[in-house]
Amino acid sequence: MTETAWDTYAQQKPQRRPVNAAGELTWFNWTQYPDHGPGAEILGTGHGSSVLELGCGKGGNLAHIATLGARAVGVDLSPAQLRAADARWADTVELELHQADALDFLTRCTDTFDAVFSVFGAVWFTDPARLLPAIHERLRPGGVLAFSQRPPVGGCYGCQASYITRSEEEDPLVVKRWDYEPPRWTQILREYGFTEATARVLPAPPGPRKIGTLLVRTTA
Ligand SMILES: C[S@@+](CC[C@H](N)C(=O)[O-])C[C@H]1O[C@@H](n2cnc3c(N)ncnc32)[C@H](O)[C@@H]1O
């Protein structure tokens, strides 16, 4: 059911623009707004690093990581998302794409990564009590975990329902997501052995939309 939900989402979500406002072919975007917020420097990786994205979707951020000379490994539940990633990036950069649930992938994987990241991705849609220990296990000591997602709605914490809308004749599909305020995220990360955790809400860019972006960074 969840795989179907994300395949439905894939059909609604367009491919990334051909170039960003600076005219670049690849770029990193942590937020839901184009040309906004920090970039890949948050991950502290570069040439020769090994980087894993959980819920890579159509692969735009992962492609940028590959252009920096890193091994770029992406995992996503949705075959449709991965087909779109392959169609867009296969001729440009080398991506290692895996169709899997993030937790299953981490449990099976024996590689160690310098950084793990997730942009509105599997970290948002998986119980942190199960996912964080699995990520910690696969990060090298000092390796970086960073993720972004929408901030919580005040008072709505823990497991929440997210709706993926369909046609007027069909019920929406439902996926679960996990929402916490920034101080609670840093506490949870410490509970699972992470250090130097920072969590903040980046404000939305000037304009009509007001919801910012929760950005979390920590080290194993
Ligand atoms: C909102 S999209 C974001 C995609 C991409 N990170 C981006 O910024 O465009 C969420 C993605 O996470 C994937 N996803 C959700 N739960 C997952 C899980 N448990 N394991 C792997 N991928 C998952 C979905 O298939 C979808 O591609």
The ligand as a Gaussian input file, in Angstrom:
#p B3LYP/6-31G(d) Opt

LIG

0 1
 C        8.089000      13.651000      -0.479000
 S        9.051000      12.542000      -1.444000
 C       10.647000      13.347000      -1.441000
 C       11.557000      12.830000      -2.504000
 C       12.909000      13.499000      -2.620000
 N       13.709000      13.313000      -1.431000
 C       12.761000      14.963000      -2.966000
 O       13.252000      15.808000      -2.223000
 O       12.151000      15.259000      -4.004000
 C        9.291000      11.184000      -0.303000
 C       10.070000      10.056000      -0.919000
 O       10.418000       9.136000       0.107000
 C       10.151000       7.823000      -0.357000
 N        9.889000       6.986000       0.816000
 C        8.892000       7.129000       1.717000
 N        8.972000       6.193000       2.663000
 C       10.051000       5.431000       2.362000
 C       10.662000       4.307000       2.971000
 N       10.185000       3.773000       4.101000
 N       11.756000       3.781000       2.390000
 C       12.265000       4.306000       1.237000
 N       11.726000       5.372000       0.629000
 C       10.638000       5.935000       1.177000
 C        8.970000       7.973000      -1.295000
 O        8.852000       6.911000      -2.202000
 C        9.272000       9.298000      -1.964000
 O       10.035000       9.149000      -3.126000

